[in-house]
């Protein structure tokens, strides 16, 4: 049995701000999705390729990655990543 623990106490906006600079949008025609320690929150098939929304450090293999404002889910994922608990892609 595992006991739970509080890992964040604060306003939702503070959790979102914690992920500032860690949320990206990447549109690519490459056959694989962004990796490098990133957690993919969503993906969208477009006419020009696939658009991914990863959370984590800037994806080095995708120079076209653009930072975007984080949402509450992004803040949660970044918190879990920084604690070493987010290892699966959330697609």
MDAnalysis code that builds the backbone (N, CA, C; Angstrom):
import MDAnalysis as mda
import numpy as np

u = mda.Universe.empty(273, n_residues=91, atom_resindex=np.repeat(np.arange(91), 3), trajectory=True)
u.add_TopologyAttr("name", ["N", "CA", "C"] * 91)
u.add_TopologyAttr("resid", np.arange(1, 92))
u.add_TopologyAttr("resname", ["UNK", "UNK", "UNK", "UNK", "UNK", "UNK", "UNK", "UNK", "UNK", "UNK", "UNK", "UNK", "UNK", "UNK", "UNK", "UNK", "UNK", "UNK", "UNK", "UNK", "UNK", "UNK", "UNK", "UNK", "UNK", "UNK", "UNK", "UNK", "UNK", "UNK", "UNK", "UNK", "UNK", "UNK", "UNK", "UNK", "UNK", "UNK", "UNK", "UNK", "UNK", "UNK", "UNK", "UNK", "UNK", "UNK", "UNK", "UNK", "UNK", "UNK", "UNK", "UNK", "UNK", "UNK", "UNK", "UNK", "UNK", "UNK", "UNK", "UNK", "UNK", "UNK", "UNK", "UNK", "UNK", "UNK", "UNK", "UNK", "UNK", "UNK", "UNK", "UNK", "UNK", "UNK", "UNK", "UNK", "UNK", "UNK", "UNK", "UNK", "UNK", "UNK", "UNK", "UNK", "UNK", "UNK", "UNK", "UNK", "UNK", "UNK", "UNK"])
u.atoms.positions = np.array([
    [0.846, -1.182, 0.000],
    [0.000, 0.000, 0.000],
    [0.885, 1.237, 0.000],
    [0.562, 2.180, -0.874],
    [1.317, 3.420, -0.973],
    [0.507, 4.552, -0.376],
    [1.148, 5.344, 0.446],
    [0.483, 6.492, 1.041],
    [0.695, 7.703, 0.165],
    [-0.331, 8.517, 0.013],
    [-0.228, 9.718, -0.796],
    [0.519, 10.819, -0.067],
    [0.927, 11.797, -0.821],
    [1.588, 12.950, -0.238],
    [1.237, 14.200, -1.031],
    [1.233, 15.329, -0.360],
    [0.982, 16.603, -1.024],
    [2.294, 17.065, -1.625],
    [2.303, 17.305, -2.925],
    [3.537, 17.733, -3.588],
    [3.454, 19.179, -4.066],
    [2.282, 19.772, -4.000],
    [2.120, 21.167, -4.380],
    [0.985, 21.759, -3.570],
    [1.238, 22.931, -3.040],
    [0.189, 23.671, -2.342],
    [0.273, 25.104, -2.851],
    [-0.784, 25.550, -3.476],
    [-0.787, 26.906, -4.012],
    [-1.921, 27.108, -4.984],
    [-1.945, 28.271, -5.563],
    [-2.987, 28.629, -6.523],
    [-2.741, 27.926, -7.849],
    [-3.798, 27.616, -8.593],
    [-3.627, 27.006, -9.913],
    [-2.720, 27.832, -10.823],
    [-2.799, 29.147, -10.729],
    [-1.944, 29.984, -11.567],
    [-0.464, 29.785, -11.234],
    [-0.155, 29.541, -9.973],
    [1.235, 29.290, -9.582],
    [1.732, 27.981, -10.173],
    [0.862, 26.977, -10.245],
    [1.239, 25.699, -10.852],
    [1.476, 25.879, -12.349],
    [0.644, 26.674, -12.988],
    [0.829, 26.954, -14.409],
    [2.130, 27.718, -14.635],
    [2.432, 28.678, -13.804],
    [3.654, 29.469, -13.944],
    [4.904, 28.617, -13.764],
    [4.802, 27.551, -12.979],
    [5.951, 26.662, -12.775],
    [6.377, 26.002, -14.090],
    [5.451, 25.860, -15.028],
    [5.750, 25.221, -16.317],
    [6.104, 26.232, -17.399],
    [6.198, 27.501, -17.040],
    [6.541, 28.542, -18.023],
    [7.893, 28.224, -18.662],
    [7.926, 28.247, -19.997],
    [9.155, 27.943, -20.723],
    [9.423, 26.455, -20.885],
    [8.464, 25.615, -20.495],
    [8.624, 24.164, -20.579],
    [7.563, 23.500, -21.443],
    [6.710, 24.305, -22.097],
    [5.627, 23.779, -22.936],
    [5.874, 24.258, -24.359],
    [5.767, 23.330, -25.311],
    [6.152, 23.598, -26.690],
    [5.070, 23.169, -27.664],
    [5.115, 23.730, -28.847],
    [4.336, 23.206, -29.953],
    [5.338, 22.882, -31.064],
    [5.208, 21.685, -31.595],
    [6.106, 21.203, -32.643],
    [5.248, 20.634, -33.757],
    [5.396, 21.167, -34.962],
    [4.719, 20.602, -36.128],
    [5.803, 20.007, -37.010],
    [5.670, 18.728, -37.300],
    [6.718, 18.029, -38.027],
    [6.144, 16.969, -38.954],
    [6.926, 16.622, -39.944],
    [6.567, 15.510, -40.830],
    [7.440, 14.301, -40.515],
    [8.314, 14.429, -39.520],
    [9.176, 13.312, -39.123],
    [8.323, 12.166, -38.606],
    [8.839, 10.957, -38.736],
    [8.071, 9.764, -38.401],
    [7.956, 9.509, -36.899],
    [8.771, 10.169, -36.087],
    [8.692, 9.915, -34.647],
    [8.352, 11.195, -33.893],
    [7.739, 11.013, -32.757],
    [7.351, 12.167, -31.962],
    [8.525, 12.637, -31.104],
    [8.446, 13.875, -30.582],
    [9.519, 14.407, -29.750],
    [9.775, 13.508, -28.536],
    [11.035, 13.361, -28.189],
    [11.412, 12.527, -27.049],
    [12.281, 13.354, -26.118],
    [13.464, 12.924, -25.846],
    [14.442, 13.667, -25.030],
    [13.887, 14.085, -23.675],
    [13.232, 13.172, -22.974],
    [12.716, 13.494, -21.653],
    [11.442, 14.314, -21.657],
    [10.748, 14.342, -22.767],
    [9.512, 15.106, -22.879],
    [8.302, 14.211, -22.656],
    [7.241, 14.808, -22.173],
    [5.956, 14.122, -22.069],
    [5.027, 14.769, -23.078],
    [4.521, 14.004, -24.017],
    [3.627, 14.533, -25.043],
    [2.212, 14.581, -24.469],
    [1.674, 15.777, -24.383],
    [0.339, 15.995, -23.829],
    [-0.738, 15.714, -24.876],
    [-0.482, 16.164, -26.112],
    [-1.470, 15.951, -27.168],
    [-0.783, 15.955, -28.518],
    [-1.490, 15.429, -29.498],
    [-1.020, 15.482, -30.877],
    [-2.224, 15.677, -31.778],
    [-1.984, 16.372, -32.880],
    [-3.056, 16.714, -33.806],
    [-2.543, 16.494, -35.218],
    [-3.261, 15.707, -36.006],
    [-2.882, 15.467, -37.401],
    [-3.391, 16.628, -38.250],
    [-2.459, 17.276, -38.938],
    [-2.762, 18.410, -39.799],
    [-2.342, 18.089, -41.230],
    [-2.756, 18.897, -42.177],
    [-2.370, 18.698, -43.576],
    [-0.861, 18.805, -43.753],
    [-0.205, 19.687, -42.979],
    [1.235, 19.888, -43.121],
    [2.078, 18.994, -42.215],
    [1.478, 18.093, -41.473],
    [2.224, 17.171, -40.608],
    [1.484, 16.893, -39.309],
    [2.234, 16.555, -38.296],
    [1.652, 16.266, -36.982],
    [2.114, 17.337, -36.015],
    [1.167, 17.890, -35.269],
    [1.485, 18.907, -34.270],
    [1.464, 18.255, -32.888],
    [2.587, 18.339, -32.198],
    [2.723, 17.799, -30.852],
    [2.760, 18.936, -29.849],
    [2.296, 18.647, -28.642],
    [2.388, 19.584, -27.515],
    [3.137, 18.861, -26.394],
    [4.477, 18.959, -26.402],
    [5.252, 18.306, -25.351],
    [5.540, 19.258, -24.186],
    [5.775, 18.662, -23.015],
    [6.181, 19.395, -21.826],
    [7.547, 18.868, -21.411],
    [8.469, 19.762, -21.166],
    [9.814, 19.400, -20.740],
    [10.822, 20.388, -21.276],
    [12.097, 20.031, -21.214],
    [13.122, 20.941, -21.745],
    [12.961, 21.112, -23.250],
    [13.510, 22.186, -23.780],
    [13.368, 22.449, -25.212],
    [13.856, 21.247, -26.012],
    [13.013, 20.733, -26.920],
    [13.398, 19.559, -27.715],
    [14.489, 19.899, -28.718],
    [15.710, 19.459, -28.455],
    [16.876, 19.815, -29.272],
    [16.745, 19.337, -30.710],
    [16.103, 18.190, -30.919],
    [16.015, 17.657, -32.282],
    [14.985, 18.388, -33.136],
    [14.237, 19.309, -32.543],
    [13.225, 20.065, -33.280],
    [13.500, 21.556, -33.122],
    [14.285, 22.117, -34.031],
    [14.623, 23.535, -33.949],
    [13.407, 24.427, -34.183],
    [12.353, 23.865, -34.775],
    [11.139, 24.642, -35.040],
    [10.187, 24.680, -33.850],
    [10.559, 24.082, -32.723],
    [9.704, 24.080, -31.531],
    [9.482, 25.512, -31.052],
    [8.226, 25.830, -30.766],
    [7.862, 27.161, -30.299],
    [7.315, 27.066, -28.875],
    [7.800, 27.913, -27.958],
    [7.236, 27.907, -26.608],
    [5.812, 28.459, -26.636],
    [4.952, 27.888, -25.817],
    [3.572, 28.354, -25.718],
    [3.201, 28.492, -24.242],
    [2.196, 29.296, -23.938],
    [1.795, 29.463, -22.539],
    [1.270, 28.149, -21.958],
    [1.668, 27.824, -20.738],
    [1.210, 26.583, -20.125],
    [-0.211, 26.686, -19.585],
    [-0.887, 25.548, -19.581],
    [-2.186, 25.431, -18.950],
    [-2.033, 24.678, -17.632],
    [-3.118, 24.441, -16.956],
    [-3.080, 23.755, -15.664],
    [-2.552, 22.331, -15.806],
    [-2.986, 21.614, -16.842],
    [-2.504, 20.246, -17.073],
    [-0.991, 20.248, -17.307],
    [-0.495, 21.245, -18.043],
    [0.934, 21.360, -18.291],
    [1.699, 21.541, -16.982],
    [1.167, 22.375, -16.101],
    [1.802, 22.594, -14.802],
    [1.875, 21.314, -13.995],
    [0.796, 20.546, -14.010],
    [0.775, 19.268, -13.292],
    [1.808, 18.302, -13.879],
    [1.841, 18.193, -15.201],
    [2.789, 17.274, -15.849],
    [4.219, 17.706, -15.558],
    [4.497, 19.010, -15.615],
    [5.842, 19.489, -15.328],
    [6.223, 19.172, -13.875],
    [5.288, 19.336, -12.960],
    [5.550, 19.009, -11.556],
    [5.894, 17.524, -11.412],
    [5.135, 16.655, -12.059],
    [5.409, 15.215, -11.981],
    [6.748, 14.878, -12.647],
    [7.057, 15.534, -13.765],
    [8.351, 15.316, -14.430],
    [9.493, 15.719, -13.517],
    [9.373, 16.879, -12.901],
    [10.466, 17.369, -12.069],
    [10.653, 16.500, -10.828],
    [9.639, 15.742, -10.474],
    [9.754, 14.806, -9.354],
    [10.172, 13.416, -9.838],
    [10.332, 13.262, -11.158],
    [10.758, 11.973, -11.711],
    [9.646, 10.953, -11.818],
    [8.380, 11.408, -11.852],
    [7.264, 10.467, -11.859],
    [6.551, 10.387, -13.194],
    [6.789, 11.308, -14.107],
    [6.073, 11.282, -15.389],
    [6.968, 10.628, -16.428],
    [6.766, 9.359, -16.670],
    [7.600, 8.650, -17.617],
    [6.817, 8.180, -18.835],
    [5.520, 8.245, -18.809],
    [4.701, 7.780, -19.925],
    [4.137, 8.969, -20.692],
    [4.035, 8.825, -21.978],
    [3.412, 9.871, -22.791],
    [1.910, 9.859, -22.544],
    [1.319, 11.019, -22.480],
    [-0.114, 11.139, -22.209],
    [-0.880, 11.406, -23.484],
    [-0.719, 10.564, -24.478],
    [-1.420, 10.779, -25.750],
    [-2.614, 9.875, -25.809],
])
